[in-house]
Amino acid sequence: MTSSSVPYIILRNSVEHNSDPKGGHWFRVVHQTGFAETLDKGGNTVDRTIGGKPDVQITPITSTLSYTIRVRDTLDTLDDPNYGVLSDLNDYYTQNNPTGSPSNLIYLENFKGVEVPGFLVGQFTPQPLTTQIVGSDAIFFVPIVFIQRDAL
């Protein structure tokens, strides 16, 4: 596992990715939590043959990216309009149809310009950071988990 400070990520759905490579929404990554990548061989199994030798079934290694996002409920007039708000992040989570338009495939681009296709998984659990829960002064921390589509 590696950790690093990542200032922002960009999320794009399949329609945004195909129609406008620079489209999508920017989201701020919380500095202290930052970014973690986990490699998983979760599907591997080891059994024994009748003769007692190991019988190993190898599955692809998956890469999971975990971020904590800092997001506003709505943008302030002074905010960069490229940044996403809570409802935008919710929209990415609720795209759950693999044959729909947009599909459930999400593209994540880090601040270095590296883009990977994958899926947002887990729970959508925004935690209010302020006493305000509506408007541009309302700020939320949202943990997200992104599993890369292509095995390593």
C-alpha positions as CSV (number, residue, x, y, z in Angstrom):
1,M,0.0,0.0,0.0
2,T,1.2,3.5,-0.8
3,S,0.1,6.8,0.5
4,S,0.5,10.2,-1.0
5,S,-1.1,13.7,-0.9
6,V,-3.3,14.1,-3.9
7,P,-4.8,17.6,-4.4
8,Y,-7.7,16.6,-6.6
9,I,-9.2,13.9,-8.8
10,I,-11.5,14.2,-11.9
11,L,-14.4,11.9,-12.4
12,R,-16.1,11.3,-15.7
13,N,-19.0,9.0,-16.7
14,S,-19.0,7.1,-20.0
15,V,-20.8,9.9,-21.9
16,E,-18.6,12.6,-20.6
17,H,-15.5,10.6,-21.3
18,N,-16.6,9.9,-24.9
19,S,-17.9,13.3,-25.8
20,D,-15.4,15.6,-24.0
21,P,-12.1,14.2,-22.8
22,K,-11.6,17.4,-20.6
23,G,-15.1,17.2,-19.2
24,G,-16.3,15.7,-15.9
25,H,-16.0,17.1,-12.4
26,W,-13.0,17.9,-10.2
27,F,-13.1,16.9,-6.6
28,R,-10.8,18.0,-3.8
29,V,-9.0,15.2,-1.9
30,V,-8.6,15.7,1.8
31,H,-4.9,16.3,2.5
32,Q,-4.6,14.3,5.7
33,T,-6.3,11.2,4.4
34,G,-5.1,11.6,0.9
35,F,-4.9,8.5,-1.2
36,A,-4.3,4.8,-0.7
37,E,-3.9,2.0,-3.3
38,T,-4.6,-1.6,-2.3
39,L,-3.7,-4.6,-4.5
40,D,-6.0,-7.6,-4.0
41,K,-5.6,-11.2,-4.9
42,G,-8.9,-11.9,-3.2
43,G,-10.1,-14.6,-5.6
44,N,-7.0,-16.9,-5.3
45,T,-7.7,-20.3,-3.8
46,V,-5.3,-23.0,-2.6
47,D,-6.5,-26.5,-2.1
48,R,-4.9,-29.9,-2.0
49,T,-5.0,-32.6,-4.7
50,I,-5.8,-36.2,-3.8
51,G,-2.1,-36.8,-3.8
52,G,-1.6,-33.9,-1.2
53,K,0.1,-31.4,-3.6
54,P,-1.1,-27.8,-3.7
55,D,-3.7,-26.9,-6.3
56,V,-3.6,-23.2,-6.8
57,Q,-6.2,-21.2,-8.7
58,I,-4.9,-17.8,-9.7
59,T,-7.2,-14.9,-10.4
60,P,-6.4,-11.4,-11.6
61,I,-5.0,-8.9,-9.2
62,T,-7.4,-5.9,-8.7
63,S,-6.3,-2.4,-7.7
64,T,-8.5,-0.4,-5.4
65,L,-8.1,3.3,-4.9
66,S,-9.5,4.9,-1.8
67,Y,-10.0,8.7,-1.3
68,T,-11.7,11.0,1.1
69,I,-13.3,13.8,-0.9
70,R,-14.1,17.3,0.4
71,V,-17.1,18.6,-1.4
72,R,-19.6,21.5,-1.0
73,D,-23.4,21.1,-1.2
74,T,-23.5,23.8,-3.9
75,L,-20.8,26.0,-5.4
76,D,-20.1,29.6,-4.3
77,T,-20.1,32.2,-7.1
78,L,-16.3,32.5,-6.6
79,D,-15.7,28.7,-7.0
80,D,-14.3,27.2,-10.1
81,P,-17.3,25.8,-12.0
82,N,-15.2,22.7,-13.0
83,Y,-15.4,21.4,-9.3
84,G,-18.2,19.0,-8.5
85,V,-20.7,19.3,-5.7
86,L,-22.3,16.7,-3.5
87,S,-25.1,16.0,-6.0
88,D,-22.6,15.4,-8.8
89,L,-20.7,12.8,-6.7
90,N,-24.0,11.2,-5.8
91,D,-24.9,11.0,-9.6
92,Y,-21.6,9.1,-10.2
93,Y,-22.5,6.7,-7.5
94,T,-26.0,6.0,-8.7
95,Q,-25.0,5.2,-12.3
96,N,-25.5,1.5,-11.9
97,N,-26.6,0.2,-15.4
98,P,-23.8,-1.5,-17.3
99,T,-25.7,-1.1,-20.6
100,G,-27.1,2.3,-19.9
101,S,-26.0,5.7,-21.2
102,P,-24.2,6.7,-19.1
103,S,-23.1,3.2,-18.0
104,N,-21.8,2.3,-14.6
105,L,-18.2,2.7,-15.9
106,I,-16.5,5.7,-14.3
107,Y,-13.2,7.2,-15.4
108,L,-10.9,8.6,-12.6
109,E,-8.1,11.0,-13.5
110,N,-5.6,11.9,-10.9
111,F,-3.8,15.3,-10.7
112,K,-0.9,13.9,-12.8
113,G,-3.3,13.3,-15.7
114,V,-3.4,9.5,-15.4
115,E,-6.8,8.2,-16.2
116,V,-8.2,4.8,-15.3
117,P,-11.6,3.2,-15.9
118,G,-13.4,1.5,-13.1
119,F,-16.3,1.4,-10.7
120,L,-17.3,3.3,-7.6
121,V,-18.2,0.7,-5.0
122,G,-19.3,0.6,-1.4
123,Q,-21.5,3.0,0.5
124,F,-22.1,6.7,-0.3
125,T,-21.8,8.2,3.2
126,P,-21.3,12.0,3.2
127,Q,-20.3,13.3,6.6
128,P,-21.1,17.0,7.3
129,L,-18.0,19.0,8.3
130,T,-19.9,22.2,9.1
131,T,-23.2,22.9,11.0
132,Q,-24.7,24.0,7.7
133,I,-26.0,21.1,5.6
134,V,-27.4,23.1,2.6
135,G,-25.8,25.7,0.4
136,S,-22.3,26.8,-0.5
137,D,-21.2,27.0,3.2
138,A,-22.2,23.3,3.7
139,I,-19.1,21.1,3.3
140,F,-18.9,17.3,3.4
141,F,-16.3,14.6,3.6
142,V,-17.2,11.7,1.5
143,P,-15.0,8.5,1.5
144,I,-15.0,6.8,-2.0
145,V,-13.7,3.5,-3.1
146,F,-12.8,3.0,-6.8
147,I,-12.0,-0.4,-8.2
148,Q,-10.0,-0.3,-11.5
149,R,-11.8,-2.2,-14.3
150,D,-8.7,-3.8,-15.8
151,A,-6.8,-6.3,-13.8
152,L,-3.1,-5.8,-13.3
